[in-house]
């Protein structure tokens, strides 16, 4: 059985549903239900169907039974990323960005190349997945909080601060979210973070234009997302989208992959072990009047009921200025924002 729960940002309404079917490669928003994708360039979109008039509730006991049925059995599918492996990948990406910077040029100049790499930290989870969903729901009211479980990809849970694409009654909007600092840092944004965010903004705005939209930009401004701060720019337009082509084009943005985007995605797909699966893909809710909300699958992990563990992911953008040890420390700090919720109280 495939099931989901999702609570959209700043909403008190938890939408839930379950279905025996899982529809692969949905082309457009002519359905209702939960959508998600893997991390890849121009990804296929999966749908757990749930008609609007059939919001379905289920018990925690039923959900745990379905999670057990949907357990991914291959032992190699996820594992803890060894410290040295991650540091080696960071060093490789530092070298790659130096090479790319030598011949890649943007209208913001050279030196903008980046690869966003992540690692897995396996943690014992002392509470049930549905209890963890409740804790995240309470702790992050402005995030998109979700749990979904399918027989193809297992069980994922998280609280995403990053919208990808929202469509509501003719208004189409996105948020360019890039550049990171901890919320106790009151210094001005440095040029590295400003450039990273500008690249993401340009990518999203150009995607809007590619699909016949005339985008309006508002920003950049500083946005708080839990314990961190980001630079953000709102991109919006009026129009109609009859399919998911723009959504698939935008996922993943350079904020989740890097720049140049295609080269960065290729390096992530071959260099990261284990593969991201759904981490860094999209999650969201769609209804059949062609309104939908989609978010990046971030601040999340995959649940393993058999071992009562959760495989958490964290990463960061690697440039020619990065230092492997500091990158490791940053991922440790990011992981703590979820680890603190999986312990007994």
Phi and psi in degrees as a GROMACS rama.xvg file:
@    title "Ramachandran Plot"
@    xaxis  label "Phi"
@    yaxis  label "Psi"
@TYPE xy
-97.7163  134.229  UNK-2
-143.205  166.096  UNK-3
-153.631  156.118  UNK-4
-135.907  137.484  UNK-5
-145.467  135.339  UNK-6
-123.218  115.393  UNK-7
-71.9051  158.358  UNK-8
-55.7209  138.57  UNK-9
57.0335  34.0022  UNK-10
-122.642  149.554  UNK-11
-98.0386  2.01907  UNK-12
-101.33  115.486  UNK-13
-92.633  120.006  UNK-14
-94.2872  132.656  UNK-15
-138.173  157.491  UNK-16
-169.9  163.517  UNK-17
-148.471  154.622  UNK-18
-157.897  145.26  UNK-19
-70.1918  -23.887  UNK-20
-98.6481  152.186  UNK-21
-133.078  116.008  UNK-22
-94.0779  123.754  UNK-23
-97.8438  143.001  UNK-24
61.6632  52.4784  UNK-25
-69.2538  130.339  UNK-26
-88.0626  -28.133  UNK-27
-156.224  171.577  UNK-28
-83.0723  44.6656  UNK-29
-95.9463  21.5833  UNK-30
-128.652  179.469  UNK-31
-127.27  140.846  UNK-32
149.525  -167.154  UNK-33
-95.7662  132.299  UNK-34
-114.908  149.731  UNK-35
-157.746  167.307  UNK-36
-146.944  166.713  UNK-37
-82.9775  170.439  UNK-38
-83.4156  110.593  UNK-39
-169.001  164.631  UNK-40
-70.5661  129.346  UNK-41
49.5208  65.0379  UNK-42
-74.5383  155.644  UNK-43
-70.7475  147.861  UNK-44
-109.749  128.121  UNK-45
-98.2118  149.627  UNK-46
-131.689  127.33  UNK-47
-94.9983  104.73  UNK-48
-69.5224  141.205  UNK-49
-158.992  97.1932  UNK-50
-55.9661  146.891  UNK-51
-55.8926  -35.471  UNK-52
-86.5836  7.47762  UNK-53
-125.377  47.6303  UNK-54
-59.2594  120.482  UNK-55
-111.738  134.235  UNK-56
-100.604  154.609  UNK-57
-151.795  157.932  UNK-58
-82.928  162.865  UNK-59
-62.5559  -34.8094  UNK-60
-64.6058  -42.7571  UNK-61
-62.7234  -43.6881  UNK-62
-61.6599  -42.5554  UNK-63
-65.6501  -34.5924  UNK-64
-64.9586  -41.8182  UNK-65
-67.6149  -38.6839  UNK-66
-60.2561  -41.5138  UNK-67
-61.7632  -40.5845  UNK-68
-65.0451  -32.571  UNK-69
-92.9392  7.66272  UNK-70
-59.2065  131.923  UNK-71
-79.9522  115.7  UNK-72
-82.3019  -24.744  UNK-73
-64.9555  121.003  UNK-74
-66.8986  -22.735  UNK-75
-85.2644  -3.94382  UNK-76
-68.7873  -33.6813  UNK-77
-144.152  146.041  UNK-78
-162.745  165.651  UNK-79
-65.8872  131.194  UNK-80
-75.8213  118.397  UNK-81
-60.1859  145.823  UNK-82
-53.5938  -48.4934  UNK-83
-65.1067  -34.7885  UNK-84
-62.2633  -42.8616  UNK-85
-67.662  -43.8512  UNK-86
-63.0304  -37.9005  UNK-87
-63.8087  -40.9591  UNK-88
-65.1769  -39.744  UNK-89
-61.5973  -44.4619  UNK-90
-62.37  -40.2309  UNK-91
-62.7144  -42.129  UNK-92
-69.7646  -32.0441  UNK-93
-60.4742  -45.7169  UNK-94
-64.0847  -41.5868  UNK-95
-62.6409  -44.3008  UNK-96
-66.005  -31.9263  UNK-97
-64.2251  -42.4711  UNK-98
-64.1752  -45.8094  UNK-99
-63.9415  -38.8387  UNK-100
-63.1622  -24.1058  UNK-101
-72.2066  -20.8447  UNK-102
-134.691  -10.09  UNK-103
-84.1865  137.188  UNK-104
-136.774  141.807  UNK-105
-125.739  173.066  UNK-106
-70.3779  -3.49083  UNK-107
-102.842  6.51189  UNK-108
96.8415  -178.035  UNK-109
-81.5816  175.899  UNK-110
84.3394  15.4573  UNK-111
-102.609  0.513414  UNK-112
-66.4542  144.778  UNK-113
-157.273  144.594  UNK-114
-126.492  126.858  UNK-115
-92.7664  110.148  UNK-116
-114.692  150.202  UNK-117
-132.141  168.189  UNK-118
-140.509  162.418  UNK-119
-103.864  136.001  UNK-120
-123.615  113.358  UNK-121
-84.0407  125.904  UNK-122
-127.736  138.779  UNK-123
-65.668  133.429  UNK-124
-113.306  114.667  UNK-125
-84.3729  -1.48592  UNK-126
-126.525  166.9  UNK-127
-75.7584  158.581  UNK-128
-57.7301  -39.4617  UNK-129
-70.0586  -32.0133  UNK-130
-69.2903  -38.6914  UNK-131
-63.3906  -41.4122  UNK-132
-56.258  -44.0885  UNK-133
-62.9934  -39.7398  UNK-134
-66.2369  -43.6964  UNK-135
-65.3644  -38.0454  UNK-136
-59.1995  -41.4442  UNK-137
-73.1697  -37.8304  UNK-138
-79.6374  -28.5718  UNK-139
-124.953  73.0032  UNK-140
-64.6096  -25.6879  UNK-141
-94.6454  3.96853  UNK-142
-99.7307  166.75  UNK-143
-91.8463  111.357  UNK-144
-99.9257  134.525  UNK-145
-149.061  154.735  UNK-146
-142.828  134.833  UNK-147
-144.038  152.045  UNK-148
-141.806  125.778  UNK-149
-133.19  158.009  UNK-150
-73.5587  -5.70699  UNK-151
-99.4586  -35.6266  UNK-152
-123.837  4.51609  UNK-153
77.7388  -154.943  UNK-154
-116.715  124.728  UNK-155
-121.959  145.526  UNK-156
-145.901  142.603  UNK-157
-175.596  179.505  UNK-158
-137.934  97.5148  UNK-159
-90.1782  131.606  UNK-160
-92.7315  -0.221315  UNK-161
-116.569  103.171  UNK-162
-67.4629  147.969  UNK-163
-105.798  -56.5896  UNK-164
-152.438  130.954  UNK-165
-120.647  134.416  UNK-166
-127.819  120.008  UNK-167
-146.984  107.963  UNK-168
51.0013  48.8366  UNK-169
88.8381  -8.09753  UNK-170
-99.8411  129.19  UNK-171
-117.098  127.837  UNK-172
-143.266  155.82  UNK-173
-144.988  172.302  UNK-174
-135.621  120.296  UNK-175
-83.7053  109.306  UNK-176
-120.522  111.432  UNK-177
-158.451  165.6  UNK-178
80.0527  128.439  UNK-179
-135.927  137.684  UNK-180
-151.734  158.258  UNK-181
-77.5833  150.454  UNK-182
-70.2101  -5.9143  UNK-183
-92.0007  4.33637  UNK-184
-96.4759  115.914  UNK-185
-105.153  10.3339  UNK-186
-72.5588  163.593  UNK-187
-68.2593  151.609  UNK-188
-64.4559  137.506  UNK-189
-84.8381  170.197  UNK-190
-65.5102  -32.6215  UNK-191
-59.9782  -50.381  UNK-192
-67.3787  -37.3006  UNK-193
-63.7547  -42.7761  UNK-194
-65.3295  -44.0248  UNK-195
-57.7652  -45.2772  UNK-196
-68.2636  -37.0903  UNK-197
-64.2478  -36.1807  UNK-198
-65.4445  -43.2612  UNK-199
-64.1006  -42.0138  UNK-200
-60.525  -45.7384  UNK-201
-62.8239  -39.7399  UNK-202
-62.2675  -47.0714  UNK-203
-66.3625  -45.0043  UNK-204
-62.4068  -38.7496  UNK-205
-67.9618  -32.0992  UNK-206
-65.4859  -41.7135  UNK-207
-57.5674  -48.559  UNK-208
-63.8315  -36.1088  UNK-209
-59.9032  -31.6708  UNK-210
-104.564  27.1235  UNK-211
81.2346  16.9584  UNK-212
-103.183  152.545  UNK-213
-109.523  93.6298  UNK-214
-76.2588  145.268  UNK-215
-110.52  135.216  UNK-216
-109.784  137.808  UNK-217
-129.926  107.163  UNK-218
140.061  -171.443  UNK-219
-81.7702  155.045  UNK-220
-142.247  164.789  UNK-221
-88.7583  131.05  UNK-222
-125.304  128.778  UNK-223
-85.9314  132.984  UNK-224
-134.116  88.7613  UNK-225
68.0081  -126.742  UNK-226
-85.6522  1.99835  UNK-227
-123.845  164.752  UNK-228
-119.158  145.013  UNK-229
-129.203  157.701  UNK-230
-85.0349  138.189  UNK-231
-138.697  147.795  UNK-232
-136.666  130.706  UNK-233
-85.1245  132.624  UNK-234
-120.138  125.452  UNK-235
-142.615  160.133  UNK-236
-160.372  161.422  UNK-237
-101.95  139.209  UNK-238
162.58  -171.832  UNK-239
-126.682  138.906  UNK-240
-121.877  117.003  UNK-241
-90.7929  -9.16044  UNK-242
-146.088  -174.186  UNK-243
-99.2125  18.1207  UNK-244
-62.8874  -42.3898  UNK-245
-65.9729  -42.2999  UNK-246
-58.9776  -45.4521  UNK-247
-67.9594  -33.3945  UNK-248
-65.3542  -38.8746  UNK-249
-78.072  -16.8025  UNK-250
-106.34  119.611  UNK-251
-90.8284  145.855  UNK-252
-72.3752  168.559  UNK-253
-59.919  -19.8067  UNK-254
-66.3997  -25.5916  UNK-255
-105.047  -11.9108  UNK-256
-123.943  -54.3612  UNK-257
135.826  -166.784  UNK-258
-151.687  131.411  UNK-259
-62.8091  135.952  UNK-260
-59.8735  -48.1805  UNK-261
-63.9118  -40.837  UNK-262
-66.5988  -40.7103  UNK-263
-64.8679  -43.4875  UNK-264
-60.8907  -43.0897  UNK-265
-61.1029  -40.563  UNK-266
-67.4759  -40.7827  UNK-267
-62.6109  -43.4572  UNK-268
-64.9583  -32.4997  UNK-269
-97.1576  -29.4702  UNK-270
-91.7271  -33.904  UNK-271
-77.5368  132.741  UNK-272
-132.633  127.736  UNK-273
-76.0214  168.799  UNK-274
-62.5892  151.752  UNK-275
-66.7001  -25.5117  UNK-276
57.2371  -115.536  UNK-277
-89.9728  -11.552  UNK-278
-65.1734  130.669  UNK-279
85.4765  -5.06496  UNK-280
-82.794  -155.233  UNK-281
-116.613  155.18  UNK-282
-136.612  157.24  UNK-283
174.335  -177.468  UNK-284
-126.151  134.08  UNK-285
-131.542  143.938  UNK-286
-125.706  165.353  UNK-287
-81.8016  12.2941  UNK-288
-98.5883  18.6612  UNK-289
70.9768  20.2517  UNK-290
-96.5383  139.081  UNK-291
-157.21  159.065  UNK-292
-129.842  130.148  UNK-293
-131.981  148.254  UNK-294
-139.98  160.101  UNK-295
-76.7541  140.027  UNK-296
-78.9359  84.1253  UNK-297
-127.864  170.186  UNK-298
46.9435  57.2108  UNK-299
-148.733  175.038  UNK-300
-160.707  169.71  UNK-301
-106.903  131.594  UNK-302
-88.8479  139.712  UNK-303
-120.594  99.0794  UNK-304
-67.0832  -34.389  UNK-305
-61.8742  -36.5449  UNK-306
-107.317  6.19349  UNK-307
50.8849  45.5129  UNK-308
-125.437  162.535  UNK-309
-133.807  130.737  UNK-310
-92.7667  100.896  UNK-311
-88.4202  148.933  UNK-312
-120.101  144.479  UNK-313
-153.373  151.857  UNK-314
-162.437  -165.332  UNK-315
-167.266  168.255  UNK-316
-83.3601  123.38  UNK-317
-101.076  126.43  UNK-318
-123.744  -179.196  UNK-319
-66.5527  -12.6931  UNK-320
-94.9076  -3.54736  UNK-321
-70.9082  155.376  UNK-322
-124.966  122.951  UNK-323
-51.5341  -43.2835  UNK-324
-67.3038  -40.1329  UNK-325
-67.7313  -34.3325  UNK-326
-65.6538  -39.9687  UNK-327
-62.0733  -45.4604  UNK-328
-61.5068  -36.7222  UNK-329
-65.6676  -40.987  UNK-330
-66.1732  -36.3185  UNK-331
-60.3728  -42.7975  UNK-332
-67.2764  -40.3799  UNK-333
-65.4134  -38.927  UNK-334
-62.8283  -32.2552  UNK-335
-62.8236  -24.3298  UNK-336
-66.964  -19.7151  UNK-337
-106.357  -34.5511  UNK-338
-57.6075  -36.437  UNK-339
-64.7412  -15.0618  UNK-340
-94.3284  -9.89461  UNK-341
-97.8064  3.69593  UNK-342
-95.285  154.838  UNK-343
-65.2803  146.415  UNK-344
